[in-house]
Amino acid sequence: MYTVYVLYSRVVDKCYVGYTSDLSARVLSHTELGTSNWTKRYRPWELIYREEYSTKGAAMQREKELKSGVGREFIRNNFL
């Protein structure tokens, strides 16, 4: 299974959209362990949305949709 997820940083009012096959490890990476300067800079993150898919291709497609203008509008209107 693959999970498409949305993280939110209240500090700077920013969202991060990604996909993973291990959601708990990925969220931990973003919130505590990771060294990516982009996600590290906007900590703390909270998980505000997720969807599960059976294939990597479907998860990648949905991630791409959520990163579009329509997808970001969907996130803002429904979860923030």
C-alpha positions as CSV (number, residue, x, y, z in Angstrom):
1,M,0.0,0.0,0.0
2,Y,1.1,3.6,-0.7
3,T,-0.1,6.6,1.2
4,V,-0.5,10.1,-0.2
5,Y,-0.2,12.6,2.7
6,V,-0.5,16.3,3.5
7,L,1.5,17.8,6.3
8,Y,0.8,21.3,7.6
9,S,3.1,23.8,9.4
10,R,1.0,26.3,11.4
11,V,4.2,28.4,12.0
12,V,4.4,29.5,8.4
13,D,1.0,28.4,7.1
14,K,2.6,25.9,4.6
15,C,1.6,22.5,3.3
16,Y,3.8,19.6,2.2
17,V,2.4,16.9,-0.1
18,G,4.1,13.6,-0.5
19,Y,3.6,9.8,-0.9
20,T,5.2,6.9,0.9
21,S,4.9,3.2,1.6
22,D,5.6,3.7,5.3
23,L,3.7,6.7,6.6
24,S,4.7,6.6,10.2
25,A,8.5,6.5,9.3
26,R,8.0,9.3,6.7
27,V,6.1,11.6,9.1
28,L,8.8,11.0,11.8
29,S,11.4,11.9,9.2
30,H,9.7,15.2,8.4
31,T,9.0,16.1,12.0
32,E,12.1,15.0,13.8
33,L,14.8,13.0,12.0
34,G,15.1,14.4,8.5
35,T,17.8,16.6,7.3
36,S,16.1,18.2,4.3
37,N,16.5,21.9,4.6
38,W,13.0,22.6,3.3
39,T,11.0,20.4,5.7
40,K,13.4,21.1,8.6
41,R,12.9,24.8,8.2
42,Y,9.1,24.7,8.7
43,R,8.8,22.3,11.7
44,P,6.7,21.3,13.5
45,W,4.5,19.5,10.9
46,E,1.2,17.9,11.6
47,L,-0.5,15.3,9.4
48,I,-3.8,16.8,8.2
49,Y,-4.8,14.4,5.4
50,R,-4.0,11.0,3.9
51,E,-5.3,8.7,1.2
52,E,-4.3,5.1,0.5
53,Y,-3.6,3.5,-2.9
54,S,-2.7,0.0,-3.9
55,T,-0.1,1.0,-6.6
56,K,2.8,3.4,-6.6
57,G,1.6,4.9,-9.9
58,A,-1.8,5.8,-8.5
59,A,-0.2,7.4,-5.5
60,M,2.2,9.4,-7.6
61,Q,-0.7,10.6,-9.8
62,R,-2.7,11.7,-6.8
63,E,0.3,13.5,-5.3
64,K,0.7,15.4,-8.5
65,E,-3.0,16.3,-8.5
66,L,-2.8,17.6,-4.9
67,K,0.3,19.7,-5.8
68,S,-1.7,21.4,-8.6
69,G,-3.7,24.6,-8.0
70,V,-6.9,22.7,-7.8
71,G,-5.4,20.2,-5.3
72,R,-4.1,23.0,-3.1
73,E,-7.5,24.6,-3.2
74,F,-9.0,21.3,-2.2
75,I,-6.6,21.1,0.8
76,R,-7.2,24.7,1.9
77,N,-11.0,24.5,1.6
78,N,-11.4,21.2,3.4
79,F,-8.6,20.9,6.0
80,L,-7.3,24.3,7.0
